[in-house]
Amino acid sequence: MTVLAKPNTKTVLLGNEAIARGALEAGVGVFAAYPGTPSSEVPITMAQVAKKCGVYFEYSTNEKVALETAVGAAWSGVRAMTAMKHFGLNVAADSMGPIAYTGVKAGLVVMVSDDPQGWSSAQSEQDTRYYAKMFRMPMIEPSNPQECLEYTKAAFALSEKYGVPVFLRTTTKVSHSIGTVKVGKIKKPVTRGEFKKDFDRYLLLRPNLQKRHRVADERLAKIEKNSKKFVKSIRGKGRVGIIVSGVSYDYVREALRGLGLSPPILKIGMVHPLPTQAIKAFIKNKRSVLVLEELEPIIEDFVNRVAKGANHRLVVHGKDYLPRYGEYTAELIIPALGKALKKKVPSFAAHKKNADNAIKGLPPRKPVFCPGCPHRSTFYAVEKVFGKDVVFAGDVGCYVLGLFEPFRMQDFMVSMGASLGIAHGMTRVSDREVIAFVGDSTFFHAAMPGLANLAFNDDKSPLVIVMDNSITAMTGHQPNPSTGVTGMGDKVQKLPIEDIAFAMGATVEVANSFSQRDLLDKLGKLRKAKGLRVLVSRGECRLITKRKLRKQGLEFNTFQIDQEKCKKCGICTDHFACPAIVEIRKKKGDEPKYWINPDNCWGCSVCMQICPYDAIRPGVKK
């Protein structure tokens, strides 16, 4: 693997892979995470190399548990790390605040990846820098893969020097950027330690709470005074300066190179605490500055505040030229630079017009379930039994794709496990039938408390459908407690979701996702039942099945359409919507022909079950 390249060599890495390499070079002993894109490749990489490098790795049930696992190691003298997406930090925040007060014994790094533009996060564009301010924790932010490696090592050193957990923040473009990285030596980790009791430090009761609060503030002040290594000042021409952080730094360099301009630049790599003295020195002789930061104006507001004493005539631009939403791009930054530097810059209007013309008339390409996905079969059966006049409480996972045509069976989606709580609220104030969908990984992550609440408080509970594909599929096929294997590949006892639901008092049925007869039968039974009802629709992610069969040298049946029996009813294309089944017309006005592409068919057999004319039958093996 390139992440295990020899010391003092150069290799090509993703930003996330470089973070994993940096953790190995820092001697991380424990790494715990719950997968969440855009951070997913950090634990994926660590899982692949953990045993070889002597690191303990685990996929925890959620981000809070992952953080607490890492903290237990760091309190015991073992360097530890966790990684999560921005919403994951919301889950971990309950423990993050107190841990920031207690501090740590060995280095603890909390990698968190924000997602401007919402490439993999439908709920909100959250700026986690506010958490650093609230918890009085240092936060450093790399701008490219090389810095991802270097800043990860620096974060461990910083954490250990000051006894404080450190945030390592990325955004999607940094996590998923690819670059040439010079690697150092992987350090043999310390993996054994011992927790030493310290009541004044670890028990945050009055008056200890206020003492530790003061310690956190004093610690932060010391860190700010020693933040020079995270600040880079680049000399330039003129009295208009650029202050920038994160990936925007690379955009700025690219844009200025193209424009032939060289204003002075202050690159900030530690976004909390911000380097007051460096900023004061930079703005002292400036007429104006342009602050470039994605999402919230955190640095911009700080510069405005500092300027009152350092240069009260300074004009600060930022969000007046650029939006507070979405990712920054060269197309956004170049006009802002033109305004700030009072230079004429190229217009992107013609480029945009050409791009719009190129895609004019093309149908929108919406995300779809994979061929053979068990969730498609489950949604199809649910519609057959319940129709569409039901409230469908959505949740986070592959099954969120049920919001698109032809299913339209996710009416909202808030956060992991929220479907159960929101559905409960609806059943308390309405007679409307409600179905709550949740995945197997989400069940263990956040749905069990919601299920317990339904058992405790809801005599007319919504129907809960657990879409169990036996893997955390959406983020890259990481294991969870229902999978039967750990993140390090060790076989363990599966935790049956149906047993947990039954123990909580639910009427439980388990159905084969690939059997329409089984699904319809079990859904019918549960619709007639009273109280808390749970259907576990179990069908392995078809990608996993394909890989297993190929690894064993086995084939599976594809399916084909008997053109003589086919009545062109369109059920397989318009209602079931398997992407392997296509409608073909040689020319406009011709009668359609339906065809199953054998290269896309993954042999789930559900299309054969739903065809009312028995026109679909097994085809060739592959």
GILIN-V163488 format. One record per residue. N is the residue number from 0. SS is DSSP state (H for helix, E for strand, - for the rest). PHI is phi as a letter, one per 30 degrees, with the letter a starting at -180 (* if undefined). Layout:
n->{N/N}
ss->{SS/SS}
phi->{PHI/PHI}
//
This chain:
n->{0/1/2/3/4/5/6/7/8/9/10/11/12/13/14/15/16/17/18/19/20/21/22/23/24/25/26/27/28/29/30/31/32/33/34/35/36/37/38/39/40/41/42/43/44/45/46/47/48/49/50/51/52/53/54/55/56/57/58/59/60/61/62/63/64/65/66/67/68/69/70/71/72/73/74/75/76/77/78/79/80/81/82/83/84/85/86/87/88/89/90/91/92/93/94/95/96/97/98/99/100/101/102/103/104/105/106/107/108/109/110/111/112/113/114/115/116/117/118/119/120/121/122/123/124/125/126/127/128/129/130/131/132/133/134/135/136/137/138/139/140/141/142/143/144/145/146/147/148/149/150/151/152/153/154/155/156/157/158/159/160/161/162/163/164/165/166/167/168/169/170/171/172/173/174/175/176/177/178/179/180/181/182/183/184/185/186/187/188/189/190/191/192/193/194/195/196/197/198/199/200/201/202/203/204/205/206/207/208/209/210/211/212/213/214/215/216/217/218/219/220/221/222/223/224/225/226/227/228/229/230/231/232/233/234/235/236/237/238/239/240/241/242/243/244/245/246/247/248/249/250/251/252/253/254/255/256/257/258/259/260/261/262/263/264/265/266/267/268/269/270/271/272/273/274/275/276/277/278/279/280/281/282/283/284/285/286/287/288/289/290/291/292/293/294/295/296/297/298/299/300/301/302/303/304/305/306/307/308/309/310/311/312/313/314/315/316/317/318/319/320/321/322/323/324/325/326/327/328/329/330/331/332/333/334/335/336/337/338/339/340/341/342/343/344/345/346/347/348/349/350/351/352/353/354/355/356/357/358/359/360/361/362/363/364/365/366/367/368/369/370/371/372/373/374/375/376/377/378/379/380/381/382/383/384/385/386/387/388/389/390/391/392/393/394/395/396/397/398/399/400/401/402/403/404/405/406/407/408/409/410/411/412/413/414/415/416/417/418/419/420/421/422/423/424/425/426/427/428/429/430/431/432/433/434/435/436/437/438/439/440/441/442/443/444/445/446/447/448/449/450/451/452/453/454/455/456/457/458/459/460/461/462/463/464/465/466/467/468/469/470/471/472/473/474/475/476/477/478/479/480/481/482/483/484/485/486/487/488/489/490/491/492/493/494/495/496/497/498/499/500/501/502/503/504/505/506/507/508/509/510/511/512/513/514/515/516/517/518/519/520/521/522/523/524/525/526/527/528/529/530/531/532/533/534/535/536/537/538/539/540/541/542/543/544/545/546/547/548/549/550/551/552/553/554/555/556/557/558/559/560/561/562/563/564/565/566/567/568/569/570/571/572/573/574/575/576/577/578/579/580/581/582/583/584/585/586/587/588/589/590/591/592/593/594/595/596/597/598/599/600/601/602/603/604/605/606/607/608/609/610/611/612/613/614/615/616/617/618/619/620/621}
ss->{-/H/H/H/-/-/-/-/-/E/E/E/E/E/H/H/H/H/H/H/H/H/H/H/H/-/-/-/-/E/E/E/E/-/-/-/-/-/-/H/H/H/H/H/H/H/H/H/H/H/H/H/H/-/-/E/E/E/E/-/-/-/H/H/H/H/H/H/H/H/H/H/H/H/H/-/-/-/-/E/E/E/E/E/E/H/H/H/H/H/H/H/H/H/H/H/H/H/H/H/H/H/-/-/-/-/-/E/E/E/E/E/E/E/-/-/-/-/-/-/-/-/-/-/-/-/-/-/H/H/H/H/H/H/H/-/-/-/E/E/E/-/-/-/H/H/H/H/H/H/H/H/H/H/H/H/H/H/H/H/H/H/-/-/-/E/E/E/E/E/E/H/H/H/H/-/-/E/E/E/E/E/-/-/-/-/-/-/-/-/-/-/-/-/-/-/-/-/H/H/H/H/-/-/-/-/-/H/H/H/H/H/H/H/H/H/H/H/H/H/H/H/H/H/H/-/-/H/H/H/E/E/E/E/-/-/-/-/-/E/E/E/E/E/E/-/-/H/H/H/H/H/H/H/H/H/H/H/H/-/-/-/-/-/E/E/E/E/-/E/E/E/-/-/-/H/H/H/H/H/H/H/H/-/-/-/-/E/E/E/E/E/-/-/-/-/-/H/H/H/H/H/H/H/H/H/H/H/H/H/-/-/-/-/E/E/E/-/-/-/-/-/-/-/-/-/-/-/-/H/H/H/H/H/H/H/H/H/H/H/H/-/-/-/-/-/-/-/H/H/H/H/H/H/H/H/H/H/H/-/-/-/-/-/-/-/-/-/-/-/-/-/-/H/H/H/H/H/H/H/H/H/H/H/H/H/-/-/-/-/E/E/E/-/-/-/-/H/H/H/H/H/H/-/-/-/-/-/-/-/-/E/-/-/-/-/-/H/H/H/H/H/H/H/H/H/H/H/H/-/-/-/-/E/E/E/E/E/E/H/H/H/H/H/H/H/H/H/H/H/H/H/H/H/H/H/H/-/-/-/-/-/E/E/E/E/E/E/-/-/-/E/-/-/-/-/-/E/-/-/-/-/-/-/E/-/-/-/-/-/E/-/-/-/-/-/H/H/H/H/H/H/H/-/-/-/E/E/E/E/E/E/-/-/-/H/H/H/H/H/H/H/H/H/H/H/H/H/-/-/-/-/E/E/E/E/E/E/-/-/-/H/H/H/H/H/H/H/H/H/H/-/-/-/-/-/E/E/E/E/E/-/-/-/-/-/-/-/-/-/H/H/H/H/H/-/-/-/-/-/E/E/E/E/-/-/-/-/-/-/-/-/E/E/E/E/-/-/-/-/-/-/-/-/-/H/H/H/H/H/-/-/-/-/-/E/E/E/E/E/E/-}
phi->{*/d/d/c/e/d/e/i/c/c/b/c/b/d/e/d/d/d/d/d/d/d/d/d/d/d/i/d/c/b/b/b/a/c/d/a/d/c/c/e/d/d/d/e/d/d/d/d/c/e/d/d/c/i/c/d/b/b/c/d/d/a/d/d/d/d/d/d/d/d/d/e/d/d/d/c/j/c/d/b/b/b/b/a/d/e/d/d/d/d/d/d/e/e/c/d/e/d/d/d/d/d/i/b/c/c/d/b/c/c/d/b/c/d/b/e/i/i/d/b/b/d/d/a/c/c/c/d/d/d/d/d/d/d/c/h/c/d/b/c/b/d/c/a/e/d/d/e/d/d/d/d/d/d/d/d/d/d/d/d/d/c/i/b/d/b/d/c/c/b/c/e/d/d/e/c/d/b/a/d/b/d/c/c/c/d/c/d/d/d/c/b/a/b/d/c/d/a/d/d/c/c/c/d/c/e/c/e/e/d/d/d/d/d/e/d/d/d/d/d/d/d/d/d/d/c/c/e/d/c/b/b/c/c/d/a/c/j/c/c/c/c/c/b/b/i/d/e/d/d/d/d/d/d/d/d/d/d/d/i/c/b/d/d/b/c/c/c/c/c/c/a/d/d/d/e/d/d/d/e/d/d/d/e/c/c/d/a/b/c/c/c/a/d/i/d/d/d/d/e/d/d/d/e/d/d/d/e/c/c/a/d/c/d/c/c/c/a/d/d/c/b/d/c/b/i/d/d/b/e/d/d/d/d/d/d/d/e/d/d/c/h/b/d/b/d/d/c/d/d/d/d/d/d/d/d/d/d/c/d/i/d/d/d/c/c/d/b/d/d/e/i/d/d/d/e/d/d/d/d/d/e/d/d/d/c/i/c/d/b/d/c/d/d/b/c/l/e/d/d/d/d/d/d/d/c/d/h/b/b/d/a/a/c/a/d/i/d/e/d/d/d/d/d/e/d/d/d/b/b/c/d/d/b/b/c/c/a/c/d/d/d/e/d/d/a/c/d/d/d/d/d/d/d/d/d/b/b/d/b/e/d/d/c/c/c/d/c/c/i/a/d/d/d/c/k/i/d/d/b/e/c/d/i/b/d/d/c/i/d/d/b/d/d/c/d/d/d/d/d/d/d/d/d/j/d/d/b/b/c/b/d/e/c/c/d/e/d/d/d/d/d/d/d/d/d/d/d/d/c/i/d/b/b/c/c/c/c/a/d/e/d/d/d/e/e/d/d/d/d/d/d/i/c/c/b/d/c/b/b/c/d/d/d/d/d/c/h/d/i/d/d/c/d/c/c/h/d/d/d/c/b/c/c/b/d/a/e/j/d/d/d/b/c/b/c/d/d/d/c/d/c/i/d/i/d/e/d/d/c/d/d/c/h/d/c/b/e/c/d/d/b}
//
